[in-house]
Amino acid sequence: MKICKVKFKNIHSLKGEHEIDFENGVLGEAGLFVITGATGTGKSSILDVITLALFNRIPRIDSPITESIIEKEGVILTKNVPDCFAEIEYEVKGIKYRSNWSIRRTRTGSLDSRKQDLTDVETNQIIVSGIKDVVKKNEELIGLNFDQFVQSMILAQGQFSKLLLAKKDERNLILEKITGSSVYRKIGMLVFERHKEVTNLVATQRTKMGETVLLEQEAIDSINADIIEKKPLLEAENIKHKSFNDKKVLKESIQKNILIKEKNQVDWNAFLEIKKTFAPKENQLAIHNDLVIFRDEMNQIESHKNTASKLSETILTLDEHCKAFVTQKATNIILVSKLVGKTIPEADLEVELDLFLKQVVVLQNEEHTKFSNKEQEFQRLKDRLEVLVAYGISLNINDELTEKIQEELNSISTIIKQSGLNMVEEVLSKKTEFANLILPATQLIGSRQLYDSKKDAIETLMKSISSHKENLSDAIESEKVLKLKIDDLVLKVRTASTELEDWKSRKSLDQHRNELEDGKPCPLCGSENHPYSENIEEALINALQEKWEALSSELNQSEKEYSILNTKIKAFQDNIISDNSKLETLNTDFTITETSVKNLCNKLKWDLNVAIIEWEDELQKYQYKQNELDILEKKFHALKSLQDLKKCYDDYLLLNEEYIKAKDVRISIYNGDDINEEVNALKTNFVQITTALKGLILQIEDHQENLKIAIDSQKSLSEILFPKLEERGINSLEELKSKLLDEANAAQIRNESLKIKTREAELKTIIAATNKTLEEENKLDDTSITLDELIEMLPKLSEAISELQKHIWDQEQKIKVNEENKQRLQKSQETLDALLKDLSLWSKMNALIGDAKGKTFSNFVQDLTLRQLIEYGNKRLVGFSDRYLLEVANDSDALQVIDTYMGNSKRSVSSLSGGETFKLSLALAFGLSDLAARNVNIESLFIDEGFGSLDPESLDQAITILENMQNESNKSIGIISHVGELKDRIGTKIKLLKTGAGYSTIEIE
């Protein structure tokens, strides 16, 4: 996978739109480049753009990017901008793809949904859209997910320096972080927890099973035998109880039926009394039944009579309504005449109203048009006033507006005239001139600070070299003196040693000396005085011993001082060489900076020898003048806006006058609220009154005809009915009505009559049935035993039966409970067997990879990962240096190196120099890239920092390694760093520079 191009807008501190082409131009030709800039300028933001466009992720956030993360964390979107996007163009297997990510704010200020597209560059056709689908497709095309991509292509080299020197546990944690394999630690913890959980479940299950106790077979047999013995006894007692109970029930039934028989007689006597009382009502019902056939004719006569009465009343009421509608009609005609301004005949009322409506509508439309024109011009006037607010001019729409506009115009014209510039184009030209001065002036001041800093550094370094030389000269003189002293001490030590040995060799003489006696002559010298016989020689030997030891000690001390002095001389010489090298580099760098400063001074015509504060004052003058030009440019724009405002206000006043005239004309004709509603109401009222009046006249005529029909019908029916009534002795309708019963009362009497007849039949049946039952029960009754005796015996039998039943039930329950316990134990055993099987698995898993902190499995996996990583790293290391190889020590938790220059001797990595440590850590970083992308061809790499702690020699080696690697593999390698020597050594750079507003710009050189 090769990164060809990135394009982005408003990402972090990189405000505005930017594009970096890694495939063409200087970046494509160089292959190895450095991304430089001060802290916070956005160097790592370029890497964020790449991962954001591909995977909707950035390395500094642990989860996919969402709208809430952008708002909460304040990442991705540059502050106070409406939108941003990130786009990457990459190549896989000869095909180029473009992956785009973007987000924007809505008009309410909230974030809209993120958008992401993947496009085929050649056809410009979108392959997939949407965050999830694009991320998934990118992973499929590249062959790497986000974590693998970061491990393979964005190398945090500094982490591997820690990895090299860390102890095993710490190293595994670092390796987990680097490779993103913390899941194995979680698995180890989950295995431990699951094993603990299953162990507790097994213990709980065993405890539950221990609480269940089964009966012995002997006890079961005894219970079954007891049940077999008691069941026949229970059956016999039940038969006896049933026989006694049947006799008891029969005797109780006989007593009950005797009482019923007595009650039946009482009921019969009461019924006869009721039947006697009901006789008058029954007679009244008979008369009603004879005359009820005339009810319909009587009702028809009365109905016609009532109809005639109601029709007469209705006719009178309708006549009153007609008079009222005539009055309303006259009033309506008066209102219409008043509205149109002239007397209107009834026949012309609707036509005159329509003509008046058309006239008023025409005037209203003209008035509305004038009002709309005025309002539109008023809105344009407000818009122009709002434009002026941006130029610091605030005006209000009132009678003084024309005067205020003229005042502002005069004021601005005066300012423009004073400036000597007549057109805005001249202002813009002047602004460009000062902008062309401000940029190099700003660069010159920054370069001057760097120039002064490097000049001071050269002077400091020269003083340091001079001091080192003086110290070296003094040390060399001291070394010469100390060397003479050591040579002298060597001779003195040798002499003292010889003297001491001589005295120690006189042992035989010492023994002879010890045999001399005072007063007797010495056989050697003849002297009778023997001073040495008092052990004076011991004091001499001790003195010689002390002298030799003192001289030896002084010699050793001098030799140590000589060694230390030689070390200092070597250090002074090394410091002089190193400082001379730095001085040469600083002089070269200073010359470049000095040239740049002089060129800028020539361009600006500034004196190099003046103080920097004078340059800063001059820059402030440029900036002040440019601010004045900015203000003047606004004045030109404000002048144009004021002229437009004046014309707009004049147009508004004219349109407002036309609107007022149109409104006055309309009011002179019609001053109401709604002409349509008013005309329609008058027309509708007139039509309704006319229609209602016609309807009332027709109703009166219809009611008069119906009145005549009702009177005629009443007379005809009376002539037919009265002869029939006279035959039954009834002379009037009132007498007929008095003898007829209300249908509800007649129905009630009929129901009562039916109930009496039904009750009579019912009582007769009950009496006969009771007598027959009593006769049959007396035949079956056992007279040998009384009811009281049965009542006394039955509870005793019931109690005996209950005891037997309870005893048998208890015994059967014991068998049943035992069977249930058997089944429960069997199921519990099955559960236990399953848990034990599960426990066996988890015990093995826990023994292999489980522990409370997940350390066991994590260490196992990280050990395997480390060995693979070292294998890949050693392959890379061979390309860097043929001296060292890495390996994991079997008897130690630290990493060690094999030194092939020293007979394959092994030693700890902590013994390596800074440059050697860098080589190993860089090899491991590239090894991880190879490991994470074994099946993917990686053609673009980024190394993020890790160079700041290197000495000049190690840094030089590091750059050489990267240059060689880039040449051999043809990869595109980018280094993110702020190390000065690195920036100077690598010619191709992506520079991130801070602007005055706190944002950054990108320059490629």
HUTAGI-V638678 format. One line per field, one symbol per residue. psi: psi as a letter, one per 20 degrees, with the letter a starting at -180 (. if undefined). burial: 1 if it has 24 or more other C-alpha atoms within 12 Angstrom, else 0. Layout:
psi: ???
burial: ???
This chain:
psi: ppogqqprplpcinqapqpooihrbhghhggprporqrpjikgihhhhgghghgjkqqhipirqprghggggikrfpqpkqhrrqpppprpplippqopppqqrqrhiirprqqqpqpqoggikppgqqqgghggghghgghjqagghgghhinonhhhhgghgiqrgghghgghgggikkihhghggghgghgggghghggggghgghiippqqqhghgggghghghhhghgggghggghgghhgggggghhggghghhgghhgghgghghgghghigghhghhggghhiiijgggghgghghghggghhgghggghhggggghgghggghhgggghgijrppqhhjggghggghggghgghggggggggggghghgghggghhhhhhhjjpoqqoaijggggghgggggghggghhhjpiqhhhghggggghhihgghgghggghgghggghghhggghghgggghgghggghgghhgghgggggghgghggghgggghghhilghhgghhiiqqpipqpigiiqipnhiikkhhghgghghghgghgggghgggghghggghhgggggggghggghgggggggggghggggggggghghhilqphirqhhhghggghgghghhhghgghghgghhgghhggggghhghggghhghggghgggghhgpkagohgggghggggggggggghgghgghgggghhghgggggghggghhhgghhhhhhjkpirhhhghhipqphggghggggggghggghghghgggggggggghghhhhipoiiqrhhgghhhghgggggggggggggggghhggghggghggghgghgggggghhgghgghggghhgiqrhjjhggghgghggggggghghhhghhhhgqjgqqqrpphjqjqqrqooiilkkqqrqiiiqrghggggghhghghghghgilhjpoojpqpooaiihjqrgghgggghgghgggghhikqopppoqjpghghhhohpqopopprhjjaqrppp.
burial: 111111111111111101111110001101111111100011111111111111111110000111100100001111100111111111110001111111110000001001111111100000101110011111101111111111111111111111111101001111111111110110111111111101100100100010000100000000100010011001001000100110110110110010001001000100100000000011001001001101101100110110110011001001100100110010011011101100000000110110011001001100100110010011001101101100101010100011001001100110110000000100100110010011011111111101100110010011001001100100100010011001001000100110010000000000001001000000000000010000000000100110110011001001000100110110011011001101100110110011011101100101010001001001100110110011111111111111111101100110110010011001001100001001100110110011011001100100110010011001001100110010000000100100111000010011001001000100100010010001001000000000100100010011001001100100110110000010001001000100110010011011001110011111111110111111111111111110011111000001111100000001111001011111111111111111111001111111111111010100111110111011000011111111111110111111111100001111010
